[in-house]
Each structure stands twice: as C-alpha cells, then as structure tokens.
Amino acid sequence: MQNTDLSFILSKYLRERPVFLALVRAKEAWLYQKYLPLKRPVLDLGCGDGFFAQTAFGGADIGLDLENSRIREVQPGIYKKIVTYDGRKTPLPTKYAATVVANSVLEHTENLDEVLGEIYRILKPGGILIAPVMARPWENYLFRAKIYRKWMRKKQQHVNLLSRDEWGQKFEKAGFKLISEIGHINPQMCTWVDLLHYVSLPYLAYYKLTGQWTLWKINPWPTSWFKKLIEKNVDPQIAGGVFYVWQKPA
C-alpha cells in the first residue's frame, strides 16, 4: 500500500537522491496518489532507473526508455518487463495500456509530436496519460543572466520548454482530452531548486564514482521547511512545471 503523506515521500527522496531532484520528484509523486491504483496495464515511458515509479505508484507493467539511459540500473521487481526504444517508435502493440506515465520526460523529447502520437496509439480508448512537464516560466525564476539560462537549458536538456498554452496545443493536436492541470512547481520552488543544484554536487560526484547516489541513506535536510516550500500549487500560466492528466477519448 502506498503512503500518501507528502512528508513521508519527501523524506524518502531526501534520503536517496540529490536534494534539488528530491523536491521536484517528491511533489510529483505526491500528486500521483489521487489516481492510485493506476489502471493496468501501466506503461512508464522514460522510466529511468525506476525509483520514481516504485515510490509514486509501486511500479508498472512495462518500463520503457532509451537504450543508453538509466534503465540499465532498474532493480528487479519494479517492472514486469523493461523495453528499450529509439526515442521515436515503440515496440508495443496498439491499444495496449490503460495508463501511460511520462513523468518529466516530454520536455526532453526531441521528436515530441511523434512520441505523443505513439502514446495515443498505445493507449486504450478511455486510457489516461499522466505527464508532468517543465514549462517556460521555469527559466524566469533562475539567475537572470541570459548566458546562465541558456547554459542551464542545455545542461538540463530542455528541448521543449513550452508555455502552458503551447503544451495544451501539443496534447490536443495529438487527440487528447484534458482531465486536469496543476501548476505544481511554484516560483519559490524553482529558485530553490536552481540553487540546490550546487549543494547537490557531492551527490553527483559520488554517483559518478560509485553508481550510487548516497552512502548512508540518511536525511539531513529540513523536511518540514521543504514541505512548506513545495506543497503550494499556483496558476499553471506562471508555474515552472505543470502536472497534466489527459485522456484518450473512448
């Protein structure tokens, strides 16, 4: 059974992942709780190492990602099956999934329209797509120097940093119907996540050396303060990230 408490989820992430990443992923994982249990079969597109899926919704039927990705680090039991693809066409049957999760994936997707078309094909009629994305206002809350924002966009591989309206147009063009949208990354959270990238450098160095994010799996961070920072939602028009839920019409 999943624990739906934000403090619990945040503390788990702070024990096991860099602090800047923990704030964003814990907030996203918390928002998933409203939709549990996810209708199966569940496809986790852009699954990475599977830690998010395990934390947010207890795993999935299929984890799908690029061959040269952290899918190679997936632990047994998170997915029934893991599949790699080329970032365009997937080897999955039409109308396979009742739920597709694409968590903070689509802003990194070079062939966005094609991938959205694939998701639509894979979903059953009436199926749900949960797709939190970073949005254009994210950069408004970073350090103001243009060269820094340009460098961060490249570093974070944000090839689709779209406005809320532009994201909506992309999903609607692919045929999806909007179920819910939440501005889940508020401006203050954006600024702190940006700053905490640099506090997290020891985590990144340790990962490069060992393949593990942390040594002791302890949480030295002020969980209660971070919870207050991240729990507030804002208007999707000004949010640094939007938590979308879409449906393929029946």
C-alpha positions as CSV (number, residue, x, y, z in Angstrom):
1,M,0.0,0.0,0.0
2,Q,1.3,3.4,-0.9
3,N,1.9,6.1,1.8
4,T,0.1,9.2,0.6
5,D,1.8,11.7,3.0
6,L,4.0,14.3,1.4
7,S,6.4,14.4,4.4
8,F,6.9,10.6,4.1
9,I,7.5,10.8,0.3
10,L,9.8,13.8,0.6
11,S,11.9,12.2,3.4
12,K,12.3,9.1,1.3
13,Y,13.6,11.1,-1.6
14,L,15.9,13.2,0.5
15,R,17.5,10.0,1.9
16,E,18.1,8.5,-1.5
17,R,18.5,11.3,-4.2
18,P,20.1,14.7,-4.6
19,V,18.2,17.4,-2.8
20,F,17.3,19.5,-5.9
21,L,15.8,16.4,-7.6
22,A,14.1,15.3,-4.4
23,L,12.0,18.4,-4.1
24,V,10.6,18.1,-7.6
25,R,10.1,14.3,-7.7
26,A,8.6,14.2,-4.2
27,K,6.0,16.8,-5.2
28,E,5.1,14.9,-8.4
29,A,4.9,11.5,-6.6
30,W,2.6,13.1,-4.0
31,L,0.2,14.3,-6.8
32,Y,0.0,10.8,-8.2
33,Q,-1.6,9.5,-5.0
34,K,-5.0,10.9,-6.2
35,Y,-5.0,8.5,-9.1
36,L,-4.0,5.3,-7.3
37,P,-4.3,2.5,-8.1
38,L,-3.4,3.2,-11.7
39,K,-5.4,1.2,-14.1
40,R,-3.4,-1.6,-15.7
41,P,-1.6,-2.3,-17.8
42,V,0.7,0.6,-16.9
43,L,3.5,1.8,-19.2
44,D,6.2,4.0,-17.7
45,L,7.7,5.9,-20.6
46,G,11.1,7.4,-19.9
47,C,11.3,5.2,-16.8
48,G,15.0,5.8,-15.9
49,D,16.1,3.6,-13.0
50,G,12.5,3.1,-11.8
51,F,13.0,4.7,-8.4
52,F,10.2,7.3,-9.2
53,A,7.8,4.6,-10.3
54,Q,8.4,2.5,-7.2
55,T,8.0,5.5,-4.9
56,A,5.0,7.1,-6.6
57,F,2.8,4.2,-7.7
58,G,4.5,1.0,-6.8
59,G,6.0,0.1,-10.2
60,A,4.4,-0.7,-13.6
61,D,3.9,-3.4,-16.1
62,I,6.5,-2.1,-18.6
63,G,9.4,0.4,-18.1
64,L,10.4,2.0,-21.4
65,D,13.4,4.1,-22.1
66,L,16.3,4.8,-24.4
67,E,19.0,2.1,-24.5
68,N,21.7,4.4,-23.3
69,S,19.8,5.5,-20.2
70,R,19.5,4.6,-16.5
71,I,17.1,1.9,-17.5
72,R,20.2,-0.3,-17.1
73,E,20.0,0.4,-13.3
74,V,16.5,-0.8,-12.8
75,Q,16.2,-3.1,-9.8
76,P,14.2,-6.3,-10.0
77,G,10.5,-6.2,-9.1
78,I,9.8,-2.6,-10.2
79,Y,8.6,-3.6,-13.7
80,K,7.3,-6.8,-15.1
81,K,9.2,-6.1,-18.2
82,I,11.7,-3.5,-19.4
83,V,11.9,-2.4,-23.0
84,T,14.3,0.0,-24.9
85,Y,13.5,2.0,-27.9
86,D,15.0,4.7,-30.3
87,G,13.1,7.7,-28.9
88,R,10.6,7.6,-31.7
89,K,8.7,4.3,-32.4
90,T,8.0,1.9,-29.6
91,P,7.8,-1.9,-30.0
92,L,4.4,-2.0,-28.1
93,P,1.0,-3.1,-29.5
94,T,-1.8,-0.6,-30.3
95,K,-4.3,-0.1,-27.5
96,Y,-2.1,-1.9,-25.0
97,A,-2.0,0.4,-22.0
98,A,-4.8,1.6,-19.7
99,T,-2.4,4.1,-18.2
100,V,0.8,5.8,-19.6
101,V,3.1,7.7,-17.3
102,A,5.6,10.1,-18.9
103,N,7.0,11.9,-15.8
104,S,9.1,14.9,-16.6
105,V,10.0,13.3,-19.9
106,L,8.4,15.2,-22.7
107,E,10.4,18.4,-22.2
108,H,13.5,16.3,-23.1
109,T,11.9,14.6,-26.1
110,E,13.2,15.8,-29.5
111,N,10.5,14.1,-31.5
112,L,7.6,15.4,-29.4
113,D,4.8,15.2,-31.9
114,E,5.8,11.7,-32.9
115,V,6.1,10.5,-29.4
116,L,2.7,11.9,-28.4
117,G,1.3,10.1,-31.4
118,E,2.9,6.9,-30.2
119,I,1.4,7.3,-26.7
120,Y,-2.0,7.9,-28.2
121,R,-1.7,4.7,-30.3
122,I,-0.6,2.6,-27.3
123,L,-3.4,3.8,-25.0
124,K,-6.7,2.1,-24.9
125,P,-9.8,4.2,-25.6
126,G,-10.6,5.9,-22.4
127,G,-7.0,5.4,-21.2
128,I,-5.1,8.0,-19.1
129,L,-1.8,9.8,-19.7
130,I,-0.2,11.4,-16.7
131,A,2.5,13.7,-17.9
132,P,4.1,16.3,-15.6
133,V,6.3,18.7,-17.6
134,M,8.6,21.6,-17.1
135,A,7.3,24.8,-18.5
136,R,8.7,28.0,-20.0
137,P,8.3,30.1,-16.8
138,W,10.9,27.8,-15.1
139,E,13.6,30.0,-16.7
140,N,12.1,33.2,-15.4
141,Y,12.9,32.2,-11.8
142,L,16.6,31.3,-12.5
143,F,19.6,33.6,-12.2
144,R,18.8,36.5,-14.5
145,A,21.9,36.3,-16.8
146,K,20.8,35.1,-20.2
147,I,24.0,33.1,-20.7
148,Y,23.3,31.2,-17.4
149,R,19.7,30.4,-18.5
150,K,21.0,29.2,-21.9
151,W,23.6,27.0,-20.2
152,M,21.0,25.5,-17.8
153,R,18.7,24.7,-20.7
154,K,21.5,22.8,-22.4
155,K,22.6,21.2,-19.2
156,Q,19.1,20.0,-18.3
157,Q,18.4,19.0,-22.0
158,H,15.2,21.0,-22.1
159,V,14.4,20.9,-25.8
160,N,10.7,21.6,-25.3
161,L,10.4,24.3,-22.7
162,L,6.9,25.4,-23.7
163,S,4.3,27.7,-22.2
164,R,1.2,26.2,-20.6
165,D,-0.9,27.1,-23.7
166,E,1.7,25.6,-26.1
167,W,1.8,22.4,-24.1
168,G,-2.0,22.2,-24.3
169,Q,-2.0,22.7,-28.0
170,K,0.5,19.9,-28.4
171,F,-1.6,17.4,-26.4
172,E,-4.8,18.4,-28.1
173,K,-3.3,18.1,-31.6
174,A,-2.4,14.5,-30.7
175,G,-6.0,13.9,-29.9
176,F,-6.1,14.0,-26.1
177,K,-8.8,15.5,-23.8
178,L,-7.7,17.4,-20.8
179,I,-8.7,15.9,-17.4
180,S,-6.6,18.0,-15.0
181,E,-3.8,20.5,-14.9
182,I,-2.0,21.8,-11.8
183,G,0.8,24.3,-11.6
184,H,2.8,22.1,-9.3
185,I,6.2,23.9,-9.3
186,N,5.7,27.3,-7.8
187,P,8.1,30.3,-8.4
188,Q,9.8,30.0,-5.0
189,M,10.4,26.3,-5.5
190,C,12.0,27.0,-8.9
191,T,14.5,29.4,-7.3
192,W,15.4,27.0,-4.5
193,V,15.7,24.0,-6.9
194,D,18.1,26.0,-9.0
195,L,20.3,27.0,-6.0
196,L,20.2,23.5,-4.6
197,H,21.8,22.1,-7.8
198,Y,25.1,23.3,-6.4
199,V,24.6,21.9,-3.0
200,S,24.0,18.6,-4.7
201,L,27.3,18.4,-6.4
202,P,28.8,15.9,-3.9
203,Y,25.8,13.6,-4.7
204,L,26.6,13.8,-8.4
205,A,30.3,13.2,-7.8
206,Y,29.6,10.2,-5.6
207,Y,27.2,8.8,-8.3
208,K,29.9,9.2,-11.0
209,L,32.4,7.3,-8.8
210,T,30.2,4.5,-7.5
211,G,26.9,4.3,-9.4
212,Q,25.1,5.1,-6.1
213,W,23.6,8.5,-5.1
214,T,24.2,8.2,-1.3
215,L,26.4,6.3,1.1
216,W,24.4,6.3,4.3
217,K,20.8,6.9,3.1
218,I,20.1,9.4,5.8
219,N,18.0,12.6,5.5
220,P,20.0,15.6,6.9
221,W,17.6,18.2,5.4
222,P,14.8,20.3,7.0
223,T,11.9,18.2,5.7
224,S,9.2,20.3,7.3
225,W,10.5,23.5,5.7
226,F,10.9,21.9,2.3
227,K,7.4,20.6,2.6
228,K,6.0,24.1,3.1
229,L,8.1,25.3,0.1
230,I,6.9,22.7,-2.4
231,E,3.3,21.9,-1.4
232,K,1.8,25.2,-2.7
233,N,0.3,25.0,-6.2
234,V,0.0,28.1,-8.5
235,D,-1.7,29.2,-11.7
236,P,-0.3,26.9,-14.5
237,Q,0.4,30.1,-16.5
238,I,3.1,31.1,-14.1
239,A,4.3,27.7,-12.9
240,G,7.7,26.3,-13.6
241,G,6.1,22.9,-14.1
242,V,2.6,21.7,-14.9
243,F,1.2,18.4,-13.7
244,Y,-1.1,17.2,-16.6
245,V,-3.6,14.4,-16.8
246,W,-5.0,13.7,-20.2
247,Q,-7.4,11.1,-21.6
248,K,-7.7,9.3,-24.9
249,P,-11.4,9.7,-25.9
250,A,-13.4,6.4,-25.6
